[in-house]
Amino acid sequence: MANVTSFLSTSNKTRAADGAAPCYAAGAMTETKAAEAPRKRRRIGRAALLVLLAAIVLLARPADRHLRAASLLLRFADERAQGFLPAYGKHTLDERLTEVPSARGPVRARVYSPVGVKNAPGVVIVHGVHRFAIDEPRLMRFARAIAASGVVVLTPEVKEIAEYRIDAASIETLGAAAHSLRERLGGKPVGLMGMSFAGGLALRAAADGAFAEDIGFVVAIGAHHDMRRVLEFFRKNETSWPDGHKEALAAHPYGALVLLYSHVEALVPPADAAAARDAIRLWLWDDREASKAKLAELSAEARTQVEALLEGKADVPALIDEIAKHPEQALSVSPAGHLGELRAPVFLLHGATDSVIPASETQWLAHDVPPALLRASLVTPAVEHVELRGEPSLAQQWELVRFMAGVLDVAKD
């Protein structure tokens, strides 16, 4: 089970975004590194999972939902996994590209449908900050794992997130995707799942009266509660918890880069904003030559500023202070103060040592979500932001299986 929680990530360690960008996966394992994990370690992990599943069968009532959850995680960890457990409750899939209508025009999307499942529930899964968007391999693998469990999955391409921007405009796209999937399924409300900043945006969409009838539940993984507080975290390398205590934590520098990219207009003169944004985006894509070509288009002042940012030499606290002068932008993408109208059950999951969005944000969310709607709030050392951290203990594996079982259970309701 060495990779069992990697189902939570659509990211990797290369610097391209949510699979590449630590904005969604600081410390995440790349596909290559995962493949290179020692076989012995994997055998030990799977043996531990077998023990856990035996306990589930003996103790859990009903056991079916826990077995389906564990089966899903095993399939995501290894698409080629064989045997009773990976095959438990597994369905063949119909997979195709489609479009989601929205107020801003059609949105490219992909739908994964389990074959032969009548009245299947549905969930919208929002991709992370990655230029490949819905074509990112791990997102596709996760969508297939969920869909094979008997759930129709829709993955919409969210333009702003694919372009490394955390923008309130994305909220409408998420809501439109939920509405479209609900209509596809004959009117049954669907789930909405988002990772990292997309988790916060998913909560905003669910709390919007325009989409309340479309969204039946929300899953927010490694999400933010208040972007102003996240910015303060990157400025001070210190987290603030709901009980008032503060904790020192070194913020991942790449997360700051993506946040600053989202507010580049506050960092350079207006005439330089477009070229500066292109230079940073190309840098995030690891296209350094093209990035340097864009830097050459900037004024001397802006070029110095952006080069320092890309090379890790910028005065990040000072830059964040500039962004903080416009709190309305941060509030527009924050669940904080907007959750009173929620009607959908909520599931929250966060890595205990997350250095991109600190786990304190999920604690703030847990305090802000109406108590009757909070189905689960799990902060675990087994997850690093939205990726596996180390080798989960049996207790941690059980917590993760139980969390996913709860999600699958509410999806069927």
C-alpha positions in Angstrom: 0.0 0.0 0.0 3.0 2.3 -0.5 1.0 4.3 -3.0 -2.5 3.9 -1.6 -3.0 7.6 -0.8 -1.5 8.8 -4.1 -5.2 8.7 -5.3 -5.5 12.1 -3.7 -3.1 13.8 -6.1 -3.3 15.0 -9.7 0.3 16.2 -9.4 3.9 15.4 -9.5 7.2 16.9 -8.6 8.2 18.4 -11.9 7.6 22.1 -12.0 4.5 22.3 -14.2 1.7 22.5 -11.7 -0.5 20.3 -9.7 1.3 17.3 -10.7 4.2 19.2 -11.5 3.6 22.1 -9.3 4.0 21.7 -5.6 1.1 24.3 -5.5 -0.8 21.1 -5.3 1.8 18.6 -4.5 4.8 19.7 -2.6 6.9 16.7 -1.9 4.8 14.5 -4.2 6.3 11.4 -5.8 6.7 11.4 -9.6 5.4 8.6 -11.7 9.1 7.5 -12.2 9.9 7.5 -8.5 6.8 5.6 -7.7 7.7 3.0 -10.3 11.2 2.7 -8.7 9.8 2.1 -5.2 11.4 -1.1 -3.8 9.3 -4.2 -4.6 9.8 -5.5 -1.1 8.3 -2.3 0.3 5.3 -2.7 -1.9 4.8 -6.3 -0.9 4.9 -5.3 2.8 2.4 -2.5 2.2 0.0 -4.8 0.3 0.3 -7.5 3.0 -0.6 -4.9 5.6 -3.6 -3.9 3.5 -4.7 -7.6 3.4 -4.6 -7.7 7.2 -6.6 -4.5 7.3 -9.2 -5.8 4.9 -9.6 -9.0 6.8 -10.3 -6.9 9.9 -12.9 -4.9 7.8 -14.7 -8.1 6.7 -14.8 -9.3 10.3 -15.7 -6.1 12.1 -17.3 -3.6 9.7 -21.0 -3.6 9.2 -21.6 -3.4 6.4 -18.3 -4.4 5.0 -19.2 -3.8 1.3 -18.5 0.0 1.2 -15.1 -0.4 2.9 -14.1 -3.2 0.5 -15.2 -1.0 -2.4 -13.1 1.9 -1.0 -10.1 -0.3 -0.5 -10.5 -1.8 -3.9 -10.7 1.6 -5.5 -7.4 2.7 -3.8 -5.6 -0.5 -4.9 -6.7 0.1 -8.5 -5.5 3.6 -8.5 -2.2 2.6 -6.9 -1.7 -0.1 -9.6 -3.9 -0.1 -12.7 -2.6 -3.6 -13.4 -3.4 -5.1 -10.0 -5.0 -8.5 -10.2 -7.0 -10.6 -7.8 -10.1 -10.5 -5.7 -9.6 -7.2 -4.0 -8.7 -5.0 -7.0 -11.6 -6.6 -8.9 -14.1 -6.2 -6.1 -17.1 -4.2 -7.4 -15.1 -3.2 -10.5 -17.0 -2.2 -13.7 -15.8 -1.8 -17.2 -15.9 1.8 -18.5 -17.1 3.9 -21.3 -14.8 6.9 -21.6 -15.3 9.8 -24.0 -14.7 13.5 -24.5 -17.7 15.9 -24.2 -18.5 19.5 -23.6 -20.1 21.3 -20.6 -22.3 24.3 -21.4 -21.5 27.3 -19.2 -22.3 31.0 -19.2 -18.8 31.7 -20.6 -19.2 29.1 -23.4 -18.6 25.4 -23.8 -16.1 23.8 -21.5 -14.0 20.8 -22.7 -14.6 17.8 -20.4 -14.3 14.0 -20.2 -16.9 11.6 -18.9 -16.2 8.1 -17.5 -19.3 5.9 -17.2 -19.5 2.4 -15.6 -21.1 0.1 -18.1 -24.3 -1.6 -17.1 -24.8 0.3 -13.8 -28.4 1.6 -13.6 -29.0 4.9 -11.7 -25.3 5.3 -11.1 -24.4 8.2 -8.9 -22.1 11.0 -10.2 -19.1 13.1 -9.1 -17.3 16.0 -10.7 -13.5 15.8 -10.1 -11.6 19.0 -10.6 -8.1 18.8 -12.0 -5.2 20.6 -10.3 -2.9 23.4 -11.5 -1.5 21.6 -14.5 -1.2 22.6 -18.1 -2.5 19.2 -19.2 -5.7 19.7 -17.2 -8.1 16.8 -17.8 -5.4 15.0 -19.8 -3.0 14.8 -16.8 -2.3 11.0 -16.4 -2.9 10.7 -12.7 -6.2 12.6 -12.8 -7.3 10.2 -15.6 -6.2 7.2 -13.5 -8.0 8.4 -10.4 -11.2 9.2 -12.5 -11.1 5.6 -13.9 -10.6 4.1 -10.4 -13.6 6.0 -9.1 -15.8 5.3 -12.2 -15.0 1.6 -12.1 -16.5 1.6 -8.6 -19.9 2.3 -10.2 -19.8 6.1 -10.2 -20.1 8.4 -13.3 -17.2 10.8 -13.3 -17.0 14.1 -15.1 -13.7 16.0 -15.3 -14.2 19.6 -16.6 -11.3 21.6 -18.0 -11.1 24.7 -15.8 -9.3 27.3 -17.9 -8.0 29.5 -15.0 -6.6 26.5 -13.0 -4.9 25.1 -16.1 -3.3 28.5 -16.6 -2.0 28.5 -13.0 -4.5 31.1 -11.8 -6.7 30.9 -8.7 -9.6 32.9 -10.0 -13.2 33.4 -8.8 -14.3 32.8 -12.4 -13.6 29.1 -11.9 -16.5 28.8 -9.4 -19.0 29.2 -12.2 -17.3 26.5 -14.3 -17.4 24.1 -11.4 -21.1 24.8 -10.8 -21.9 24.4 -14.5 -20.1 21.1 -14.6 -22.1 19.8 -11.6 -25.4 21.0 -13.3 -24.4 19.3 -16.5 -23.7 16.0 -14.9 -26.8 16.2 -12.8 -28.9 16.6 -16.0 -27.0 13.8 -17.6 -28.0 11.5 -14.7 -31.6 12.4 -14.8 -31.8 15.1 -12.1 -29.9 13.4 -9.2 -27.5 15.7 -7.4 -23.9 14.9 -7.8 -20.7 15.2 -5.9 -18.0 17.8 -6.4 -14.4 16.9 -5.5 -11.5 19.4 -5.6 -7.8 19.2 -4.6 -5.9 22.0 -3.0 -7.1 25.4 -4.1 -9.7 23.7 -6.2 -11.1 22.2 -3.0 -11.8 25.7 -1.7 -13.4 26.7 -5.0 -15.6 23.6 -4.8 -16.9 24.6 -1.4 -17.6 28.1 -2.8 -19.6 26.5 -5.7 -21.6 24.3 -3.4 -22.5 27.3 -1.2 -23.7 29.3 -4.2 -27.5 29.2 -4.4 -27.3 28.9 -8.2 -25.8 25.4 -7.8 -27.2 24.2 -4.5 -29.6 21.8 -6.1 -26.9 20.3 -8.4 -24.3 19.4 -5.7 -25.1 16.6 -3.4 -21.8 16.5 -1.5 -18.4 18.1 -1.5 -14.9 16.6 -1.0 -12.1 19.1 -0.3 -8.6 17.7 -0.2 -5.8 19.9 1.0 -8.1 22.9 0.6 -7.8 26.5 1.8 -10.3 28.4 4.0 -9.0 31.9 3.8 -6.6 32.9 1.0 -5.5 36.0 3.1 -4.3 33.7 5.8 -2.5 31.4 3.3 -0.7 34.5 1.9 0.2 35.4 5.4 1.6 31.9 5.9 3.9 32.4 2.8 4.9 35.7 4.2 5.8 34.6 7.7 6.4 30.9 7.4 3.9 30.5 10.3 0.5 28.9 10.6 -2.5 30.2 12.6 -4.9 27.7 14.1 -8.5 28.3 15.1 -7.6 27.9 18.8 -5.3 30.9 18.6 -2.0 29.2 18.7 0.7 29.7 16.0 3.2 27.2 14.6 6.4 27.7 12.7 6.3 25.9 9.3 8.6 26.6 6.3 6.3 27.4 3.3 7.2 25.6 0.1 8.6 28.3 -2.2 6.9 26.9 -5.3 3.5 27.5 -3.9 4.4 31.2 -3.4 5.5 31.4 -7.0 2.1 30.1 -8.2 0.3 32.5 -5.9 2.4 35.4 -7.1 1.8 34.4 -10.7 -1.9 34.7 -10.0 -1.4 38.3 -9.0 1.4 39.4 -11.4 -0.4 42.7 -12.1 0.5 43.7 -8.5 4.2 43.0 -9.1 5.0 44.7 -12.4 3.8 47.8 -14.3 0.6 47.2 -16.2 2.4 47.4 -19.6 4.6 44.5 -18.5 1.9 42.3 -16.9 1.1 40.1 -20.0 4.7 39.3 -20.9 5.6 38.7 -17.2 2.8 36.3 -16.8 3.9 34.4 -20.0 7.5 34.3 -18.7 6.4 32.8 -15.4 4.0 30.3 -16.9 6.7 29.1 -19.4 9.1 28.8 -16.4 6.5 26.7 -14.6 6.3 24.5 -17.7 10.1 24.0 -17.6 10.4 25.8 -21.0 13.3 27.9 -19.8 14.4 29.2 -23.3 10.9 30.4 -24.1 10.7 32.0 -20.7 13.9 33.9 -21.2 12.7 35.1 -24.6 9.6 36.6 -22.8 11.8 38.1 -20.1 13.6 40.0 -22.9 10.3 41.8 -23.8 10.0 43.3 -20.3 11.1 46.7 -19.1 14.4 46.7 -17.1 12.5 47.2 -13.9 10.0 44.4 -14.5 12.7 42.0 -15.8 14.7 42.4 -12.7 11.7 41.7 -10.5 10.6 38.6 -12.4 14.1 37.2 -12.8 14.6 37.5 -9.0 11.3 35.7 -8.5 12.1 32.8 -10.8 15.6 32.4 -9.3 14.3 32.3 -5.8 15.9 35.5 -4.9 12.9 37.8 -4.6 11.7 39.4 -1.4 8.6 37.2 -1.2 7.2 38.9 2.0 7.4 42.3 0.3 5.7 40.9 -2.8 2.9 39.3 -0.8 2.5 42.6 1.1 1.7 44.2 -2.3 -0.9 41.5 -3.0 -2.4 41.9 0.5 -3.3 45.5 -0.4 -6.2 44.0 -2.4 -7.9 41.7 0.1 -11.1 41.6 -2.1 -9.2 39.4 -4.6 -8.3 36.8 -1.9 -11.8 36.9 -0.4 -13.3 36.2 -3.8 -11.7 32.7 -3.9 -12.0 31.9 -0.2 -14.7 29.7 1.4 -14.3 31.9 4.6 -17.6 33.8 5.3 -19.4 32.0 2.4 -20.4 28.7 3.9 -23.6 29.6 5.7 -25.7 28.7 2.7 -24.2 25.2 2.3 -26.7 22.4 2.0 -24.4 19.5 0.9 -22.5 17.1 3.2 -18.8 17.9 3.3 -15.7 15.7 3.6 -12.3 17.3 4.4 -8.9 15.7 4.2 -5.5 17.2 4.7 -1.9 16.2 5.2 -0.6 17.0 8.7 2.7 18.5 7.5 1.4 20.2 4.3 3.8 23.1 3.4 1.7 24.4 0.5 -1.6 24.9 2.2 -1.2 24.2 5.9 -3.4 21.7 7.7 -4.7 24.5 9.9 -6.8 25.6 6.9 -8.8 22.4 7.1 -9.3 23.0 10.8 -10.7 26.4 10.0 -13.0 24.8 7.4 -14.2 22.3 10.0 -15.1 25.1 12.3 -16.9 27.1 9.5 -18.9 24.3 7.8 -22.3 23.9 9.4 -21.9 21.1 12.0 -24.8 19.0 10.7 -23.1 18.9 7.2 -19.5 18.0 8.3 -19.4 14.2 7.6 -15.6 13.8 8.1 -12.5 15.9 8.8 -9.3 14.0 8.7 -5.8 15.5 9.1 -3.3 12.7 8.7 0.5 12.4 8.6 0.0 9.8 5.9 -0.6 12.5 3.3 1.7 15.3 2.2 -0.6 18.0 0.8 -2.4 15.7 -1.7 0.1 12.9 -2.0 1.4 10.0 0.0 3.9 10.7 2.7 6.0 7.7 3.8 4.5 4.4 4.7 1.1 4.7 6.3 0.5 2.6 9.5 -2.4 0.2 9.6 -4.4 2.8 11.7 -3.7 5.5 9.0 -4.7 3.1 6.2 -7.9 2.3 8.0 -8.7 6.0 8.4 -8.1 6.6 4.7 -10.2 3.6 3.7 -13.0 4.7 6.1 -12.8 8.3 4.7 -13.3 7.1 1.1 -16.0 4.6 2.1 -17.9 7.5 3.6 -17.6 9.4 0.3 -18.8 6.4 -1.8 -21.6 5.8 0.7 -23.0 9.4 0.5 -22.7 9.2 -3.3 -25.1 6.4 -3.4 -27.7 8.1 -1.2 
